[in-house]
């Protein structure tokens, strides 16, 4: 298990981490969320010794992390770290060997992952000749090529098209199912909501909300109702409700716990035939926004 215990880090007058604590178990995929500058990258870098916390500990299976542990970890930084003029296959083999694989095993693993991502035909290309999305895939392969026991990914979905994002999501789910501990940061909260059972949200270096996604959504005081029917003008007059989206025949309302749902449904029915009346908790994006506002 990866554990951050009370991490503190200051860069001059800037507090990057303030009592930041979390844990990621084998087989778990944890979403690590926060606005720009919240401290996510600083926390991830501390696992690899690239940042030394002023206070607190980073441990793996209850021991301080050392070089032998780090060789078994996979890291995908936000700022890409591959060689643009080096051929794809050569550098993936090189990174695999840096993590301890022999030549034959490194070649076999490189070819397997290039096939997995549909990039076998680009193995002899220079990295700089690939599209941004394919460079992103190669960066992930570099983190996977040695079959790590822990994956730390900083904005892995940035710049990917929907197909690329789906492929990456599938790979991460399979890795977690195989027992790999996965922590990734992302601003694409719909992706996080689909992939992760749990999230940790930090702001100004401090954890402001953490737990299961479904529970965090259910505990929010805000609810949403989407109504489809003949008329939706009535929604604008409900005390305590806010119209968040509207188009002809459809309205989406946000409201707090003061709104009587039965009265709301009755009002909808009184204003014409209703073909849809859906109640749901807020999406993770709304939970996130509220957590970092407070």
C-alpha positions as CSV (number, residue, x, y, z in Angstrom):
1,X,0.0,0.0,0.0
2,X,1.2,3.5,-0.9
3,X,0.7,5.9,2.0
4,X,1.2,9.7,2.4
5,X,1.2,10.6,6.1
6,X,1.0,14.3,6.9
7,X,3.1,15.6,4.1
8,X,4.2,19.2,4.4
9,X,6.2,21.1,1.7
10,X,6.9,24.8,1.3
11,X,8.7,26.5,-1.6
12,X,9.6,29.9,-0.2
13,X,6.3,31.6,0.7
14,X,4.3,29.0,-1.2
15,X,2.8,26.2,0.8
16,X,2.6,23.3,-1.7
17,X,1.5,20.6,0.8
18,X,-0.1,21.0,4.2
19,X,-0.8,17.8,6.2
20,X,-1.6,15.9,3.0
21,X,-2.5,12.2,3.7
22,X,-3.9,9.5,1.5
23,X,-3.5,5.8,0.8
24,X,-3.7,3.6,-2.3
25,X,-4.1,-0.2,-1.9
26,X,-3.1,-2.8,-4.4
27,X,-5.9,-3.3,-6.9
28,X,-7.3,0.2,-6.2
29,X,-7.6,3.0,-8.7
30,X,-7.7,6.3,-6.8
31,X,-8.5,9.7,-8.4
32,X,-6.3,12.5,-7.1
33,X,-8.0,15.8,-7.8
34,X,-7.5,19.4,-7.3
35,X,-7.3,22.8,-9.1
36,X,-4.1,23.9,-10.8
37,X,-1.4,24.5,-8.1
38,X,-3.2,22.5,-5.5
39,X,-0.1,20.3,-4.8
40,X,-0.9,17.1,-6.8
41,X,2.3,17.0,-8.8
42,X,4.4,17.9,-5.7
43,X,2.8,14.9,-3.8
44,X,3.4,12.5,-6.7
45,X,7.0,13.6,-7.2
46,X,7.7,12.9,-3.5
47,X,7.2,9.2,-4.1
48,X,10.2,9.2,-6.5
49,X,12.4,11.4,-4.3
50,X,12.1,14.3,-6.8
51,X,10.7,16.4,-4.0
52,X,11.7,15.9,-0.4
53,X,8.8,16.8,2.1
54,X,9.7,19.1,4.9
55,X,7.6,16.9,7.2
56,X,5.7,13.7,6.9
57,X,6.4,10.3,5.3
58,X,5.8,8.5,2.1
59,X,5.7,4.8,2.5
60,X,5.2,1.6,0.5
61,X,3.9,-1.4,2.4
62,X,4.7,0.5,5.7
63,X,8.4,1.1,4.9
64,X,10.2,4.2,3.7
65,X,10.5,4.1,-0.1
66,X,14.0,3.5,-1.5
67,X,15.6,3.0,-5.0
68,X,14.8,-0.8,-5.2
69,X,11.1,0.1,-4.6
70,X,11.1,2.8,-7.2
71,X,12.4,0.5,-9.9
72,X,9.1,-1.5,-9.5
73,X,6.9,1.7,-9.8
74,X,5.6,3.3,-13.0
75,X,5.5,7.0,-13.4
76,X,3.9,9.1,-16.1
77,X,4.8,12.8,-15.5
78,X,2.6,15.7,-16.6
79,X,5.7,17.1,-18.4
80,X,6.6,14.4,-20.8
81,X,10.1,13.0,-20.3
82,X,10.9,11.0,-23.5
83,X,13.5,11.6,-26.2
84,X,11.9,13.2,-29.2
85,X,14.7,12.2,-31.6
86,X,15.0,8.6,-30.4
87,X,13.1,5.8,-32.1
88,X,10.1,4.5,-30.1
89,X,11.1,0.9,-29.8
90,X,14.7,1.7,-28.8
91,X,13.7,4.0,-26.0
92,X,11.0,1.8,-24.6
93,X,13.5,-1.1,-24.4
94,X,16.0,1.3,-22.8
95,X,13.4,2.3,-20.1
96,X,12.5,-1.3,-19.5
97,X,16.2,-2.1,-18.9
98,X,16.6,0.8,-16.5
99,X,13.8,-0.8,-14.4
100,X,15.7,-4.1,-14.3
101,X,14.5,-6.1,-17.3
102,X,17.0,-8.1,-19.3
103,X,17.4,-7.4,-23.0
104,X,15.2,-10.2,-24.3
105,X,12.5,-9.6,-21.7
106,X,12.6,-5.8,-22.4
107,X,12.1,-6.4,-26.2
108,X,9.3,-8.8,-25.6
109,X,7.5,-6.5,-23.2
110,X,8.0,-3.5,-25.6
111,X,6.5,-5.4,-28.5
112,X,3.5,-6.6,-26.4
113,X,2.6,-3.1,-25.2
114,X,3.0,-1.5,-28.7
115,X,0.6,-4.2,-30.0
116,X,-1.8,-3.4,-27.1
117,X,-1.9,0.2,-28.0
118,X,-2.0,-0.4,-31.8
119,X,1.3,1.3,-32.3
120,X,3.4,-1.6,-33.6
121,X,3.7,0.0,-37.0
122,X,5.3,3.1,-35.4
123,X,8.0,1.3,-33.5
124,X,10.8,2.5,-35.8
125,X,9.4,6.1,-35.9
126,X,11.1,8.9,-34.0
127,X,8.9,10.0,-31.1
128,X,8.8,13.6,-32.3
129,X,7.2,12.4,-35.6
130,X,4.2,11.0,-33.8
131,X,0.9,12.9,-33.0
132,X,0.5,14.3,-29.5
133,X,-2.0,11.5,-28.7
134,X,0.4,8.8,-29.8
135,X,3.2,10.4,-27.9
136,X,0.9,10.3,-24.8
137,X,0.4,6.5,-25.4
138,X,4.1,5.9,-25.7
139,X,4.7,7.8,-22.4
140,X,2.2,5.5,-20.7
141,X,3.9,2.4,-22.2
142,X,7.2,3.7,-20.8
143,X,5.4,3.6,-17.4
144,X,4.0,0.1,-18.0
145,X,6.8,-1.7,-19.8
146,X,8.3,-3.2,-16.7
147,X,5.0,-4.4,-15.3
148,X,5.0,-2.1,-12.2
149,X,3.3,-2.8,-8.9
150,X,2.3,0.8,-8.5
151,X,1.3,3.3,-11.2
152,X,1.4,7.1,-10.6
153,X,0.0,9.1,-13.5
154,X,-0.1,12.9,-13.7
155,X,-2.8,14.0,-16.2
156,X,-2.7,10.8,-18.3
157,X,-5.8,11.7,-20.4
158,X,-4.7,15.2,-21.4
159,X,-4.9,15.7,-25.1
160,X,-6.3,12.3,-26.0
161,X,-9.2,11.9,-28.4
162,X,-12.2,9.8,-27.2
163,X,-10.8,6.6,-28.7
164,X,-7.4,7.1,-27.1
165,X,-9.0,8.0,-23.7
166,X,-11.1,4.8,-23.9
167,X,-8.0,2.7,-24.7
168,X,-6.1,4.2,-21.8
169,X,-9.0,3.8,-19.4
170,X,-9.3,0.1,-20.4
171,X,-5.6,-0.5,-19.8
172,X,-5.7,1.1,-16.3
173,X,-8.8,-0.9,-15.3
174,X,-7.0,-4.1,-16.3
175,X,-3.9,-3.1,-14.4
176,X,-6.0,-2.5,-11.3
177,X,-7.8,-5.7,-11.8
178,X,-4.5,-7.5,-11.8
179,X,-3.6,-6.0,-8.4
180,X,-1.7,-2.9,-9.4
181,X,-2.2,0.2,-7.2
182,X,-3.1,3.1,-9.5
183,X,-3.2,6.8,-8.5
184,X,-3.8,9.3,-11.2
185,X,-4.6,13.0,-11.3
186,X,-6.9,14.5,-13.9
187,X,-9.0,17.5,-14.6
188,X,-11.4,15.3,-16.7
189,X,-13.8,14.6,-13.9
190,X,-16.2,12.6,-16.0
191,X,-13.4,10.1,-16.7
192,X,-12.5,10.0,-13.0
193,X,-16.2,9.4,-12.1
194,X,-16.4,6.5,-14.5
195,X,-13.1,4.8,-13.5
196,X,-12.6,5.4,-9.8
197,X,-14.6,4.2,-6.8
198,X,-12.7,6.6,-4.5
199,X,-11.2,10.1,-4.9
200,X,-9.1,12.4,-2.8
201,X,-9.6,16.2,-3.5
202,X,-6.9,18.6,-2.4
203,X,-6.8,22.4,-2.4
204,X,-3.9,24.6,-1.4
205,X,-2.0,21.5,-0.4
206,X,-4.6,20.2,2.0
207,X,-7.1,17.3,1.6
208,X,-10.5,18.9,1.6
209,X,-12.6,15.9,0.7
210,X,-12.0,12.1,0.3
211,X,-14.0,8.9,0.0
212,X,-16.1,6.8,-2.3
213,X,-17.5,8.7,-5.2
214,X,-21.0,7.5,-4.8
215,X,-21.0,8.4,-1.1
216,X,-19.6,11.9,-1.7
217,X,-22.3,12.5,-4.4
218,X,-25.1,11.1,-2.1
219,X,-24.0,13.3,0.8
220,X,-24.1,16.5,-1.2
221,X,-27.0,18.8,-0.2
222,X,-27.7,19.5,-3.9
223,X,-29.9,17.4,-6.1
224,X,-30.7,17.6,-9.8
225,X,-34.0,16.9,-11.5
226,X,-34.3,16.6,-15.3
227,X,-37.8,17.0,-16.6
228,X,-39.0,16.4,-20.2
229,X,-42.5,17.4,-21.1
230,X,-44.8,19.8,-22.9
231,X,-43.9,22.8,-20.8
232,X,-40.9,23.6,-18.6
233,X,-41.4,27.3,-17.8
234,X,-42.8,26.4,-14.4
235,X,-39.3,25.3,-13.3
236,X,-38.1,28.9,-13.1
237,X,-40.6,29.8,-10.4
238,X,-39.8,27.1,-7.8
239,X,-38.3,28.6,-4.6
240,X,-34.9,27.1,-3.8
241,X,-34.4,25.7,-7.3
242,X,-32.0,26.9,-10.0
243,X,-32.4,26.3,-13.7
244,X,-28.9,25.0,-14.8
245,X,-29.9,23.9,-18.4
246,X,-32.9,24.4,-20.6
247,X,-34.0,23.8,-24.1
248,X,-37.5,23.4,-25.6
249,X,-39.3,20.6,-23.8
250,X,-36.5,19.9,-21.4
251,X,-35.3,21.6,-18.2
252,X,-32.6,20.6,-15.6
253,X,-33.0,22.0,-12.1
254,X,-30.6,22.1,-9.2
255,X,-32.2,22.4,-5.7
256,X,-31.3,22.0,-2.1
257,X,-33.0,19.9,0.6
258,X,-35.7,22.5,1.2
259,X,-37.5,21.5,-2.0
260,X,-40.4,19.1,-1.6
261,X,-40.0,16.4,-4.3
262,X,-43.6,15.4,-4.3
263,X,-44.7,19.0,-4.7
264,X,-42.1,19.4,-7.5
265,X,-43.4,16.3,-9.3
266,X,-47.0,17.5,-8.9
267,X,-46.1,20.9,-10.2
268,X,-44.5,19.3,-13.2
269,X,-47.6,17.1,-13.9
270,X,-49.9,20.1,-13.5
271,X,-48.1,21.9,-16.3
272,X,-48.7,19.3,-19.1
273,X,-47.8,15.7,-19.9
274,X,-44.4,14.5,-18.5
275,X,-42.4,11.9,-20.4
276,X,-39.4,12.0,-18.1
277,X,-38.8,13.0,-14.4
278,X,-35.3,12.0,-13.2
279,X,-33.8,12.7,-9.8
280,X,-30.1,12.3,-9.3
281,X,-27.3,13.4,-7.1
282,X,-24.8,16.0,-8.4
283,X,-22.0,14.8,-10.7
284,X,-18.5,14.6,-9.4
285,X,-17.7,17.9,-11.1
286,X,-20.2,19.7,-8.9
287,X,-18.9,17.9,-5.7
288,X,-15.4,19.0,-6.7
289,X,-16.4,22.6,-7.3
290,X,-18.1,22.9,-4.0
291,X,-15.2,21.3,-2.1
292,X,-12.6,23.7,-3.5
293,X,-14.9,26.7,-3.1
294,X,-15.3,26.2,0.6
